[in-house]
Amino acid sequence: MLPHDQLALNRRAFVLSGLALAGLPWRAQADSLVIKRRQSLGDNPFTLGVASGDPTPTGATLWTRLAPQPLEEGGMPNENIEVRWVVAHDEGLTRIAREGRAIATPLFAHSLHVDVEGLEPDCWYYYGFFTGNESSPVGRVRTMPALSAKPDRLRYAFASCQHYESGLFTAYEHMAKDDLDLIAHLGDYIYEGPGREKQVRKHVGPKLDSLADYRNRHAQYKTDPHLQAAHRLCPWLVAWDDHEFENNCAGDISERAGVDPANFLKQRARAYRAYYEHMPVGPQSLPQGPWMRLYKNIQFGSLAQFSVLDTRQYRTDQPCGDGNKAPCDGVFDPAATLLGPEQEDWLNNSLLASPCRWNILAQQVMMARVDRKNGPEVAWSMDQWAGYDVARKRLLNFMGERKIANPIVLTGDIHTNWVNDLKVDFDAPDSPTVATEFVGTSISSGGNGSQTRADTAGVLEDNPFVKFYNAERGYVRCEITPDEYRADYQVVEYVDRPGAPLVTRASFVVEDGQPGAKPA
């Protein structure tokens, strides 16, 4: 694996990489290409919409991809295409704050990642892209408050697990109407399985393997109008989980027996490249073969720091044969890791250095050690933090002993809503709570869902630190002030047909300096 100091590109290197080429000496050559291409692009090239992400106090990354035929590898000529971009103070894009030109190259499927700088902190802007006679939809982006600022409120939502075949993205239809500063996506943005008949919608293509397969699948998801609307609303923070590549992957290890790790990494390189091409991520996330750094910090003034984690790329294999199992010796292996040593050190240092009132870990798999088997027998999920007991205890011990301010853990993955008090020792119910975990359900994965399941009562009885459970679809809307963190569990009762209303199923608060969730 390449060390991360080789993976991370600075902003100047990003510009020189060929992904944002405004102002380079061969600009005239790019102009000549555009003059020829203006007459041949034909259909609307902005079918996949626009997005923004990785905001800072002075900028953000703006994304789009030229794809007039999105399900046919984009339908673009094998040429560089110049695109004009504009950031403005108004939706009409007339009061321009920043503008420039960038090159959409076939090397990256004619996607654009424009790293905008020089904006004012804590401000909303509008942005758009132009090529030939075509213009993109207009998106909104906001810069973060200055690092020393003391904001009085942050509103954001988090979501995960949006299986295209299993249901409609109705939750995004409602999310796009919320007053949000940020959206965090915790993984399973796409699913890798082949197209199946008799579903709500059908995946394009076979089970994903080739670069073209991954590109077409990402493009299909991006054509969803509700997902596009949510991307236009505000900047996103994105993390992946397993289905962007392969179910229950662990580092270079497949869940399927007999898969050569070298070939698995070649496939991962294709998956990561397509992921980069379709996500609003900054220059530090430019993939280097099968390696792509996504873990990062985003700071909202002195109010909140988001530490976006990657629990897939660097993990050791799941113990005990994966699944929900009684713990075996591998669960207690001190070398077992979800984050890898480098990311774990980075996280610890980030938390120690954080000046923020609230410290939020945006990650994928449940941290609470939930016993999944009713009665005296025990079964823990080997794919979650429960399967990596030493690493889990080490992190929670660190947050408690070093008195990290108001740690909050955000989780996706399991298509159900949970609220958990996090303890170092879950076998001692009266032991101190050191953090609070909010687990969000899926956007559509698993179909319509339900408020409860038959096995819920026993799970809650055996796990007293669980404060809430729900199996509907939706997202979690959060509001942070200096005094409290509030989480509203927003659900839709069905996703197999349009029109489901939004319901706030439950609300919880965490008070400043008092870890643990209370009903609002």
Secondary structure as UniProt FT lines:
FT   HELIX           4..7
FT   HELIX           11..14
FT   HELIX           15..19
FT   TURN            22..23
FT   TURN            25..26
FT   HELIX           27..37
FT   TURN            38..40
FT   TURN            47..48
FT   STRAND          50..56
FT   TURN            57..58
FT   STRAND          59..65
FT   TURN            70..73
FT   STRAND          81..88
FT   TURN            91..92
FT   STRAND          96..104
FT   HELIX           106..108
FT   TURN            109..110
FT   STRAND          111..116
FT   TURN            121..122
FT   STRAND          124..131
FT   TURN            132..133
FT   STRAND          134..135
FT   STRAND          139..142
FT   TURN            147..148
FT   STRAND          154..159
FT   TURN            164..166
FT   HELIX           170..175
FT   TURN            176..177
FT   STRAND          182..185
FT   HELIX           211..222
FT   HELIX           225..233
FT   STRAND          236..238
FT   TURN            243..245
FT   TURN            247..248
FT   TURN            251..252
FT   TURN            257..258
FT   HELIX           261..277
FT   HELIX           283..285
FT   TURN            289..290
FT   STRAND          296..300
FT   TURN            301..303
FT   STRAND          304..308
FT   TURN            313..314
FT   HELIX           319..321
FT   STRAND          324..325
FT   HELIX           329..332
FT   TURN            334..335
FT   HELIX           341..353
FT   STRAND          358..362
FT   STRAND          380..381
FT   TURN            382..383
FT   HELIX           385..387
FT   HELIX           389..401
FT   TURN            402..403
FT   STRAND          407..411
FT   STRAND          417..423
FT   TURN            426..427
FT   TURN            429..430
FT   STRAND          433..439
FT   TURN            445..448
FT   STRAND          449..450
FT   TURN            454..455
FT   HELIX           456..462
FT   TURN            464..465
FT   STRAND          466..480
FT   STRAND          484..492
FT   STRAND          502..511
FT   TURN            512..513
FT   STRAND          514..519
//
